[in-house]
Every structure is written in structure tokens, then in C-alpha cells.
């Protein structure tokens, strides 16, 4: 008869995500995971596989649960440009908030640490960025159609610029102790939407 799990795999996966997010992949050992999750090594391997497989599952969990407001904010009926501006300002505020600043964004952290040499991580990073870019592009296309954005502005190019800005905000916000650096850059970029 198969033994039942003596731990909640969902809670364990969230705890692994939290640890990877705080430390990164390389700085997190299997011993760290065993200790942090309070699960035996054999149970950890049996449930999640290798450290790399666990990292990918944690990344998938992050992608499934992160920022549910993104779609809601950028797809809401009515004027689209205020939603785009609010999103950029929210990213800037979160990136400079004391409690959030040092953790950064799990996708951005993964892109910097692993994506150049890990195709599975790179695919997930690219999918995440494509989703954000697509949402921004749709909102900016709607804004141009509604007369909020000048007709000579390219929604695709602007959505790509904003994606790069948002990722840069996460990196600089994590590393810089000067919140004005992030806020000023965000506001200057938003002028391109005028």
C-alpha cells in the first residue's frame, strides 16, 4: 500500500519558491531546501525531482500566481493610457518599496542568473515577457484607436520599450538605494506616451 504524503506539496512548493526567490538558484543547496521545507531529502526528490526540476516547478508556480491585476488593469474597458501609466508607476513604487525592493522579480532574477545557459528557464522567461508585451501592445493599440495616443506612435515599439523599462526597473530597484533613480526614469519614459 502506498504511503500518503505527510506534507502539503503546494505549501512545500511555495516555500521552495520563497527560498529560491530570496537566494537564487546557485546559492540554494538541496540541504537548504530540506531544512527550509522541513521535508526529508528522499521525499523531496520523490515529489519534485531534482533541484533543477523543483526550481522549474517553483518558476511555473510564480508565473501562474504572479500579479493577477496585470490582465485586469490593462484590459479594463474605458481609457487605456491611464492603465498603462498606472502599471509603470506601480512597478516603480514596488521596486523601491523597502519590503519588496531586495527580492526583485523572480522572472527578472531568473533571467539574469540562469536564462543565458538554461533553455528551460529561458523559455519561461520569454513566455512571461511575451505575455506582458502582448498586454501592453493591446492596451496601447486600443489607446491609439481611442485617440489617447498620437497616431504616429507605434504600439508594438512602445510596448517593447515599456517591457524593457519594467524589467530594468526591477533590476535597478533591487540594486539601488536611490528610489528617485527609478521614479525619474519611469516618469521620463511615460512622456513618450504624450
ABEGO torsion letter per residue (X at the ends): XBBBBABBAAAAAAAAAAAAAAAEAAABBAAAAAAAAGBBAAAAAAAAEBAAAAAAAAAAAAAAABGAAAAAAAABBEBAAAAAAAAAAAAAAAAABAAAAAAEBAAAAAAAAAAAABAAAAAAAAAAAAAAAAAAAAAAAAAAAAGABBAABBAAAAAAAAAAAAAAAAAAAAABABAAAAAAAAAAAAAAAX
